[in-house]
Amino acid sequence: MSAHLELENLAVRYGSHVALSGVSFSVPKNSITAIVGPANSGKTTLLRCINRTIDFVSDASATGDLRVNGESVFGLRDVLSLRRRVGMVFPLPVGLPMSVYDNVAYAPRLRGIKRKAELDALVERCLRQAVLWDEVKDRLDLLGTRLSGGQQQRLTLARALSLEPEILCLDEFSIAIDPVTTMRIEEVLAQLKGHMTIVLVTNLVQQARRMADQVVFLNASRLIEHGVTAQMFERPQSALAAQYLCGAIG
C-alpha cells in the first residue's frame, strides 16, 4: 500500500520548548492511523503540521520534512489548497456564525458549487456522515451556535467533510459526544477510509484498537513505537508502549 503521508525526522519547537523531536513514520493511503500518548506528547502538534495550521503559532519552528503524496508541505506556496485537501476537526467545536445549512455549504460554495439541488444533496450527505441529519433536518436555518456542544462538534465534522478532503485529521473528535453517537461515527469513518486517509488523535486506547489500521505511540515529544494495531496491542516492542496501551500509565 503506497504512503499518503511521510514524516521524516520531523521536529517542532515553540520557542525553546521541544514539542516534537525527530519523528519519522509513514501513513498508507485509505487507512486509519491512530496517534496515542500521554498529554503534551506532541500529538496535536503533529496534526497541525499536516495542514500547516502550525503556521498560526507565532513562535513555532519546524525542521525535517512532512510529505503529502511525495510533496513537502513546508515547501508549498499555496497553503490554502493544502488545507482544502486536509480536513481538520479539533477537540472543541468552532462553529461559524451562520445557519446549520450554511456551515456545511460554505466551503462548497467557495469552490464554485452554486446549484441549490447539488448543495442540498451535499449538505444532507455530510450531515448524515456526521450522524447529525436526523436531529437537524427540520431546522437547517437554525444558527449553528445554538446547537448543543455535541451537535456543534458533529457540525464541525460535517463541515470538514464538505471539503471532500483526501486526508481527514481528527483531534479527540469524540470528547464532547456521547458514547452511542461516537460508535455510530466510528462506523461511518470505517466506511470513509475507502475514499480518504484518516489520522486520528485519541486518548481512548480502545477507540484506537477498534478503529485503527496502525497505531503511533508518542511520549515526551518522541516517537516510541509504531506498527499495525494488532501487533501494537498484543506484542508491543517497548515496555513504555505496553504500559500505556494496557492502561497502566496515562
C-alpha positions as CSV (number, residue, x, y, z in Angstrom):
1,M,0.0,0.0,0.0
2,S,1.5,3.4,-1.0
3,A,2.3,6.1,1.5
4,H,-0.1,9.1,1.6
5,L,1.8,10.8,4.4
6,E,5.5,10.6,5.2
7,L,7.2,12.1,8.2
8,E,11.0,12.3,8.1
9,N,12.9,13.4,11.2
10,L,10.1,16.0,11.9
11,A,10.9,18.3,14.8
12,V,8.9,21.2,16.1
13,R,9.8,23.8,18.7
14,Y,7.6,26.5,20.3
15,G,10.3,29.0,21.2
16,S,12.7,26.9,23.3
17,H,10.2,24.2,24.1
18,V,10.6,21.0,22.1
19,A,7.1,19.7,21.0
20,L,8.3,17.0,18.6
21,S,11.7,15.5,18.3
22,G,12.9,13.6,15.3
23,V,9.6,11.8,14.4
24,S,9.6,9.5,11.3
25,F,6.8,7.2,10.1
26,S,4.5,6.9,7.1
27,V,0.7,6.6,6.7
28,P,-0.7,4.4,4.0
29,K,-3.4,5.7,1.7
30,N,-7.0,4.8,2.6
31,S,-6.2,3.8,6.1
32,I,-6.9,4.9,9.7
33,T,-3.8,5.8,11.8
34,A,-4.3,6.5,15.5
35,I,-1.8,8.7,17.3
36,V,-1.8,8.0,21.0
37,G,0.2,9.0,24.0
38,P,0.0,11.0,27.3
39,A,-0.8,14.7,27.4
40,N,1.8,17.0,26.0
41,S,3.5,14.3,23.9
42,G,3.1,16.2,20.7
43,K,0.0,14.6,19.2
44,T,-1.8,17.8,18.3
45,T,1.4,19.5,17.1
46,L,1.8,16.6,14.6
47,L,-1.7,17.1,13.2
48,R,-1.1,20.9,12.9
49,C,1.9,20.2,10.7
50,I,-0.1,18.2,8.2
51,N,-2.2,21.1,7.1
52,R,0.2,23.8,8.1
53,T,-2.0,25.3,10.8
54,I,1.2,25.3,12.8
55,D,1.9,28.5,10.9
56,F,-0.6,30.3,13.1
57,V,1.6,29.7,16.1
58,S,4.0,32.7,16.1
59,D,7.0,31.1,17.9
60,A,6.7,27.7,16.2
61,S,9.6,26.4,14.1
62,A,9.8,23.1,12.3
63,T,12.7,21.1,10.8
64,G,12.8,17.8,9.0
65,D,10.1,17.0,6.5
66,L,6.4,16.0,6.1
67,R,5.2,15.0,2.7
68,V,1.8,14.5,1.2
69,N,1.8,12.4,-1.9
70,G,5.6,12.8,-2.0
71,E,5.4,16.7,-1.9
72,S,6.8,18.5,1.1
73,V,4.1,20.6,2.8
74,F,6.7,23.0,4.1
75,G,7.7,23.9,0.6
76,L,4.2,24.7,-0.6
77,R,3.3,28.2,-1.6
78,D,-0.5,27.5,-1.9
79,V,-1.2,26.6,1.7
80,L,-4.9,27.2,1.2
81,S,-5.0,24.5,-1.4
82,L,-3.3,22.1,1.1
83,R,-6.0,23.0,3.8
84,R,-8.7,22.2,1.4
85,R,-7.2,18.8,0.8
86,V,-6.6,18.1,4.6
87,G,-9.8,18.4,6.7
88,M,-9.3,19.2,10.4
89,V,-11.6,18.6,13.4
90,F,-10.3,20.0,16.7
91,P,-11.4,18.7,20.2
92,L,-13.9,21.6,20.8
93,P,-16.3,22.8,18.2
94,V,-15.7,26.0,16.3
95,G,-19.0,26.9,14.7
96,L,-19.3,29.6,12.0
97,P,-21.9,32.3,13.0
98,M,-24.4,31.2,10.4
99,S,-27.1,28.6,9.9
100,V,-26.5,24.8,10.1
101,Y,-27.1,24.6,6.4
102,D,-24.6,27.4,5.6
103,N,-22.0,26.0,7.9
104,V,-21.8,22.9,5.7
105,A,-22.4,24.7,2.3
106,Y,-19.8,27.4,3.0
107,A,-16.7,25.7,1.6
108,P,-18.5,24.1,-1.4
109,R,-19.8,27.5,-2.4
110,L,-16.3,28.9,-2.3
111,R,-15.1,26.2,-4.7
112,G,-17.9,27.1,-7.1
113,I,-20.9,24.9,-6.3
114,K,-23.9,27.1,-6.7
115,R,-26.8,24.9,-7.8
116,K,-29.2,24.5,-4.9
117,A,-30.1,20.9,-5.7
118,E,-26.4,20.0,-5.6
119,L,-25.7,21.9,-2.4
120,D,-28.8,20.4,-0.8
121,A,-27.6,16.9,-1.6
122,L,-24.1,17.6,-0.4
123,V,-25.3,19.2,2.9
124,E,-27.5,16.2,3.6
125,R,-24.8,13.7,2.8
126,C,-22.2,15.4,5.1
127,L,-24.7,15.8,7.9
128,R,-25.7,12.1,7.6
129,Q,-22.0,11.1,7.7
130,A,-21.6,13.2,10.9
131,V,-24.6,11.4,12.4
132,L,-26.5,14.8,12.7
133,W,-29.0,14.8,9.9
134,D,-32.0,13.3,11.8
135,E,-31.5,15.9,14.6
136,V,-31.4,19.0,12.4
137,K,-33.1,18.2,9.1
138,D,-36.2,20.2,10.2
139,R,-34.2,23.2,11.4
140,L,-31.4,23.8,8.9
141,D,-32.0,27.5,9.2
142,L,-31.1,27.5,12.9
143,L,-27.9,29.3,13.9
144,G,-25.2,26.6,14.2
145,T,-24.0,28.0,17.5
146,R,-27.5,27.3,19.0
147,L,-26.9,23.6,18.8
148,S,-25.7,21.6,21.8
149,G,-22.0,21.1,22.3
150,G,-22.0,17.6,21.0
151,Q,-24.1,18.6,18.0
152,Q,-21.8,21.5,17.2
153,Q,-18.9,19.1,17.3
154,R,-20.6,16.9,14.7
155,L,-21.4,20.0,12.7
156,T,-17.7,20.7,12.6
157,L,-17.1,17.2,11.3
158,A,-19.8,17.7,8.6
159,R,-18.1,21.0,7.6
160,A,-14.7,19.2,7.3
161,L,-16.3,16.5,5.2
162,S,-17.9,19.1,2.9
163,L,-14.4,19.9,1.6
164,E,-14.3,16.3,0.3
165,P,-10.7,16.0,1.7
166,E,-8.2,13.4,0.7
167,I,-6.9,13.4,4.3
168,L,-9.1,13.9,7.4
169,C,-7.4,14.7,10.7
170,L,-9.4,14.3,13.9
171,D,-8.2,15.6,17.2
172,E,-10.2,14.0,20.1
173,F,-13.3,14.2,17.9
174,S,-15.5,12.3,20.5
175,I,-14.6,14.4,23.6
176,A,-18.0,16.2,23.5
177,I,-20.1,13.4,22.0
178,D,-22.0,10.7,23.9
179,P,-20.7,7.1,23.6
180,V,-23.6,5.8,21.4
181,T,-23.1,8.6,18.8
182,T,-19.4,8.1,19.0
183,M,-19.8,4.5,18.0
184,R,-22.0,5.5,15.1
185,I,-19.4,8.0,13.9
186,E,-16.7,5.3,14.2
187,E,-18.8,3.1,11.8
188,V,-19.0,6.0,9.3
189,L,-15.3,6.7,9.5
190,A,-14.6,3.0,8.8
191,Q,-16.5,3.4,5.6
192,L,-15.0,6.7,4.7
193,K,-11.5,5.3,4.7
194,G,-12.3,3.8,1.4
195,H,-12.3,7.3,0.0
196,M,-9.7,9.2,2.2
197,T,-6.9,8.7,4.6
198,I,-7.8,9.3,8.3
199,V,-5.4,10.4,11.0
200,L,-6.9,10.2,14.5
201,V,-5.5,11.6,17.7
202,T,-7.2,9.9,20.7
203,N,-6.7,9.4,24.4
204,L,-9.1,6.4,24.3
205,V,-6.8,3.4,23.6
206,Q,-9.8,1.1,23.0
207,Q,-11.0,3.5,20.3
208,A,-7.6,3.2,18.7
209,R,-7.8,-0.6,18.9
210,R,-11.3,-0.6,17.4
211,M,-10.7,1.8,14.5
212,A,-7.1,2.0,13.5
213,D,-5.1,0.0,11.0
214,Q,-1.9,1.2,12.6
215,V,-1.0,2.9,15.9
216,V,1.7,5.5,16.6
217,F,2.7,6.0,20.2
218,L,4.3,9.3,21.2
219,N,5.7,10.1,24.6
220,A,7.6,13.3,25.8
221,S,7.7,14.6,22.2
222,R,9.3,11.4,20.8
223,L,8.1,8.5,18.7
224,I,8.4,5.5,21.0
225,E,6.9,2.8,18.7
226,H,4.5,2.4,15.8
227,G,3.1,-0.6,13.9
228,V,0.0,-2.4,12.8
229,T,-2.7,-2.3,15.5
230,A,-2.8,-6.0,16.4
231,Q,0.9,-6.1,16.9
232,M,1.0,-2.9,19.0
233,F,-1.6,-4.1,21.4
234,E,-0.6,-7.8,21.5
235,R,3.2,-7.7,21.1
236,P,4.5,-4.2,21.7
237,Q,8.2,-3.9,21.5
238,S,8.7,-1.3,24.2
239,A,7.8,-1.5,27.9
240,L,6.5,2.0,27.8
241,A,4.1,1.3,25.0
242,A,2.9,-1.8,26.7
243,Q,2.2,0.0,29.9
244,Y,0.3,2.8,28.1
245,L,-1.8,0.6,25.9
246,C,-2.9,-1.6,28.8
247,G,-3.8,1.5,30.8
248,A,-1.1,1.2,33.4
249,I,0.0,4.8,32.7
250,G,-1.9,7.7,31.2
